[in-house]
């Protein structure tokens, strides 16, 4: 029953995100807004409910199944992908490099901010 309760909460947040995006006419996917709202809720609560924890672990254990629709979409639009491979490849490579650079910068910044201060004067 814990799994069903957790899934229900996750879907409620997704629905709230979809409704919010539709009403506010934002150019953000509804599930992203729902995920941000869920994150803010978890911050306020200072923890994750057991039901959401159970549901999220179950979803993560089957994460590979969530990539099947993307693979099917690639096969449906294969002809277009062949025609526009250069901009797609450039976007993928640049996006990956920018993501790696930003991750490294955030890691360095967080390491400096959160590492214990040492006294070198011995």
N, C-alpha and C positions, 0 to 999 in steps of 0.2 A: 504493500500500500504506500510505502514511503516513496517508491519510484514514481508512482502515478501522481502523488501530490507534488513532487518535485517537477515532473514534466508539466503539470498543470500550471505551476507558478512560472516556469520558463516560457510557456506559450502565452500566458497572460501578459508577461512583460513584452513579448514580441508583438502581441496584439496592441498593447498600449503604444508601443513604438510606431506601429503601422498607422494607427489612428492619429497620433500626434503629428507624424510627417504629413499625412493627408490634410489635416486641419490647418497646419501651419504652412503648408505648401513648401516644405524644405526639400532640397535636392540631396537628401541623405536616405539610404535604405532604412526602412522601418525597423528591421531587426537590429541595426546598429544603434539606433536611438534607444530601443528596448534594452540592449546590452549595457549602454551607458547608464540608463536608469536603474538597472539591476545592480550595477557596480556601485552606484551612489547609495542604494539601499543597503548593500552589504557593508559599505563604509560606515554608514550611520549605525547599523546594528552591531558593528565590530565583530562580525563572524558570519559563517554560512550555516543556514539551517540544514539539519540532517537530511531532509527530503531533497533539497536542492543538491546537496553533496552527492547523494546516491544517484540521482538522475544525471548529473553532469559526468560522474565517473562512468556510468553506463554508456552515455553518448560518446565519450572520449575513447572508450574501449572499442567502439565500432566506427571510429572516425573515417576509416578508409571507405566505408560504404557511402559516405556523403560526397565523395569525389566522383561517383558513377554518373550523376547527371551532368557534371562538367565534361566528362569524357564523351558522353553521348552528344552534348552540344558541339564539341569539337568535330565529331564525325558529321554532324548535320551541316556545319559551316566549313567543311574541309576545303571546298573550292575557293571560298573567300580567303581562307587562311593561306592558301597557295598564292593567291594574287597579291596579298598584302603582307607577305612574310617579313620583309625588311623593316617596316615600321613596328611590327609586333616584336621582332627580335630585338630591335633597338630599345624599345620600351622595357622589355624584360631585363635586358642587360643593365641599362641605366637604373631601372628601379631596384634591381638587386644590389648594385654598387652603392647607390644612395642609402638603401636600407642598412647595408653592412657598415657604412661610414657612420651613419647616425647611431646605430647600436653601439659602435665602439666609443663614440663621443659620450653617449649617455652612460656607458659603463665606466669610463674614466671619471666623469663628473660625479657619479654616485659613489665611486670608490673614494674619491677625495672627500666628499661630504660626509660619508658614513664610516670611514675608517677611524680607528681609535688614534687619538693624537699622542705622539710619543715625544718625550723630552730628551733631546740629543745632548743636553749639557751634562749628563751622566752623573 
